[in-house]
Amino acid sequence: MIRKLFGILLALIVALIVIGFLLPTTVTVERERVVEHSHDVVFEVLGDLRHFTQWAPWLGRHEAMTWRLEGPAEGVGATLVWKETPEAEASRLWIVGVERPRRVDMKLELGGNEADSWFEVSDGEGGRVVRWGMRIEFGALDLVGRYVGLMLPGLVGRDYREGLERLDEYLARSPGRVPALPEDLAGGE
């Protein structure tokens, strides 16, 4: 009986390993939303991490979450660092490239993994199409990462969709212009 259970367990482990190697090593998640705001205003808000702190879906989600800005507030080098709890490892988002007026490229460091992230702004039917995306690659032997990658479109996609809704609401506070920042952020860090 024990031999049979051991054989079943071994077969299950082998199957999980084989399936893991067949899973994709790259996962891309993108969500988009049409917003009725000017192209310049949308791009200005997306390229300034001070504004990002006002509409990001996860900042403030946890009571113990802390965050800070490092480097310039906008453009290449602007960095947002946050921790969900005091014991948690810090996560980072930083701008690595800006193609005005259509794209902001970023890097995201989350849980020891690094991913490419971006905002794209284009004209579309009914307004500006804002696309928020992320691409993460897992190593050839990172089977756990590949299994986690199966869940990312649902988890990250939900956050990106919520974030784009919050962005639209944030922009609607100041129709036709960039929303004013709170006093403690207005001068940058």
C-alpha positions as CSV (number, residue, x, y, z in Angstrom):
1,M,0.0,0.0,0.0
2,I,2.8,2.4,0.9
3,R,4.6,1.5,-2.3
4,K,1.5,2.3,-4.3
5,L,1.0,5.7,-2.6
6,F,4.7,6.5,-3.1
7,G,4.4,5.6,-6.8
8,I,1.3,7.8,-7.2
9,L,3.1,10.7,-5.4
10,L,6.2,10.2,-7.6
11,A,4.1,10.2,-10.8
12,L,2.3,13.4,-9.6
13,I,5.7,15.1,-9.0
14,V,7.1,14.1,-12.3
15,A,3.9,15.3,-14.1
16,L,4.1,18.7,-12.3
17,I,7.7,19.1,-13.4
18,V,7.0,18.1,-17.0
19,I,4.0,20.4,-17.2
20,G,6.1,23.2,-15.6
21,F,8.7,22.9,-18.4
22,L,5.9,23.2,-21.0
23,L,4.5,26.4,-19.5
24,P,5.5,29.7,-21.1
25,T,8.6,31.5,-19.8
26,T,7.2,34.9,-20.6
27,V,3.9,36.4,-19.4
28,T,2.4,39.6,-20.7
29,V,-0.5,41.4,-19.1
30,E,-2.2,44.4,-20.7
31,R,-5.3,46.3,-19.9
32,E,-6.6,49.4,-21.6
33,R,-9.2,52.1,-21.0
34,V,-10.6,54.9,-23.2
35,V,-10.5,58.2,-21.3
36,E,-12.0,61.5,-22.4
37,H,-9.1,63.7,-21.4
38,S,-6.5,65.6,-23.6
39,H,-3.5,63.6,-24.7
40,D,-1.0,66.1,-23.1
41,V,-2.8,66.0,-19.7
42,V,-2.9,62.1,-19.7
43,F,0.7,61.8,-20.7
44,E,1.8,64.4,-18.1
45,V,0.1,62.5,-15.3
46,L,1.4,59.1,-16.4
47,G,5.0,60.4,-16.6
48,D,5.0,61.9,-13.0
49,L,5.1,59.4,-10.2
50,R,3.7,62.0,-7.8
51,H,0.5,61.7,-9.7
52,F,0.8,57.9,-9.7
53,T,0.6,57.9,-5.9
54,Q,-2.8,59.5,-6.2
55,W,-4.5,56.9,-8.4
56,A,-2.4,53.7,-8.2
57,P,-4.6,50.7,-7.3
58,W,-2.5,49.2,-4.5
59,L,-1.1,52.2,-2.6
60,G,-3.2,52.6,0.5
61,R,-4.9,49.2,0.1
62,H,-3.2,47.9,3.3
63,E,-3.3,50.0,6.4
64,A,0.4,49.4,7.2
65,M,1.6,50.2,3.7
66,T,4.2,52.9,3.4
67,W,5.7,54.4,0.2
68,R,8.2,57.1,-0.8
69,L,9.5,58.7,-3.9
70,E,13.2,58.7,-4.8
71,G,15.1,60.7,-7.5
72,P,13.3,63.1,-9.8
73,A,9.5,63.1,-9.5
74,E,9.0,62.7,-13.3
75,G,10.8,61.3,-16.2
76,V,13.7,58.8,-16.4
77,G,15.0,58.0,-12.9
78,A,11.7,58.7,-11.1
79,T,11.3,55.9,-8.6
80,L,8.4,54.8,-6.3
81,V,9.3,52.4,-3.4
82,W,6.6,50.8,-1.2
83,K,6.2,48.2,1.4
84,E,2.9,46.5,2.2
85,T,3.9,45.9,5.8
86,P,6.9,46.9,7.9
87,E,8.3,43.3,7.6
88,A,7.8,43.0,3.8
89,E,10.4,43.3,1.2
90,A,10.3,46.7,-0.6
91,S,8.9,46.8,-4.1
92,R,10.0,49.4,-6.7
93,L,8.7,51.0,-9.8
94,W,11.0,53.3,-11.8
95,I,10.8,55.1,-15.1
96,V,13.5,53.9,-17.6
97,G,12.3,55.6,-20.8
98,V,9.9,58.3,-22.1
99,E,8.8,58.6,-25.7
100,R,6.8,61.8,-25.5
101,P,3.8,61.9,-26.1
102,R,3.0,58.2,-26.4
103,R,4.9,55.9,-24.1
104,V,6.4,55.7,-20.6
105,D,8.6,52.6,-20.0
106,M,9.2,51.4,-16.5
107,K,10.8,48.5,-14.5
108,L,9.0,46.9,-11.7
109,E,10.7,45.0,-8.9
110,L,8.2,42.9,-6.9
111,G,8.9,40.0,-4.6
112,G,12.4,39.5,-6.0
113,N,11.3,39.4,-9.6
114,E,11.9,42.2,-12.1
115,A,9.4,43.0,-14.9
116,D,9.1,45.5,-17.7
117,S,6.1,47.7,-17.4
118,W,4.7,50.5,-19.6
119,F,2.0,53.0,-20.3
120,E,1.0,53.8,-23.9
121,V,-1.3,56.6,-24.9
122,S,-2.9,56.8,-28.3
123,D,-5.9,58.5,-29.9
124,G,-8.9,56.2,-30.2
125,E,-12.6,56.3,-30.8
126,G,-14.1,58.3,-28.0
127,G,-10.9,59.7,-26.5
128,R,-7.4,58.6,-25.6
129,V,-6.6,54.9,-25.2
130,V,-4.4,54.3,-22.2
131,R,-2.8,50.9,-22.2
132,W,-1.0,49.7,-19.0
133,G,1.2,46.6,-19.5
134,M,3.7,44.3,-17.8
135,R,5.9,41.6,-19.2
136,I,7.8,39.2,-16.9
137,E,10.2,36.5,-17.9
138,F,11.0,33.4,-15.8
139,G,14.2,31.5,-15.9
140,A,14.5,28.2,-17.7
141,L,14.5,26.4,-14.4
142,D,12.0,28.6,-12.6
143,L,9.1,26.2,-12.6
144,V,7.4,27.9,-9.6
145,G,7.5,31.2,-11.5
146,R,6.0,29.6,-14.5
147,Y,3.1,28.3,-12.4
148,V,2.7,31.8,-10.8
149,G,2.7,33.2,-14.3
150,L,-0.6,31.3,-14.9
151,M,-2.2,33.5,-12.2
152,L,-0.7,36.8,-13.2
153,P,-3.2,37.9,-15.9
154,G,-6.0,37.5,-13.4
155,L,-4.2,39.1,-10.4
156,V,-2.3,41.9,-12.2
157,G,-5.0,42.4,-14.8
158,R,-7.6,43.2,-12.1
159,D,-5.2,45.7,-10.5
160,Y,-4.4,47.3,-13.8
161,R,-8.1,47.6,-14.7
162,E,-8.9,49.1,-11.3
163,G,-5.9,51.5,-11.7
164,L,-7.1,52.7,-15.1
165,E,-10.6,53.4,-13.7
166,R,-9.0,55.3,-10.8
167,L,-6.8,57.2,-13.3
168,D,-9.9,58.3,-15.2
169,E,-11.6,59.4,-12.0
170,Y,-8.5,61.3,-10.9
171,L,-8.2,63.1,-14.3
172,A,-11.9,64.0,-14.1
173,R,-11.3,66.0,-10.9
174,S,-9.6,68.7,-13.0
175,P,-11.2,68.7,-16.5
176,G,-8.8,70.0,-19.2
177,R,-5.8,70.3,-16.9
178,V,-3.4,68.3,-14.8
179,P,-4.9,67.7,-11.3
180,A,-3.2,69.7,-8.5
181,L,-1.1,67.6,-6.2
182,P,-1.4,67.6,-2.4
183,E,0.9,70.2,-0.8
184,D,3.2,67.5,0.6
185,L,3.9,66.2,-2.9
186,A,3.6,69.4,-5.0
187,G,7.3,70.3,-4.7
188,G,8.6,66.8,-5.3
189,E,11.0,64.9,-3.0
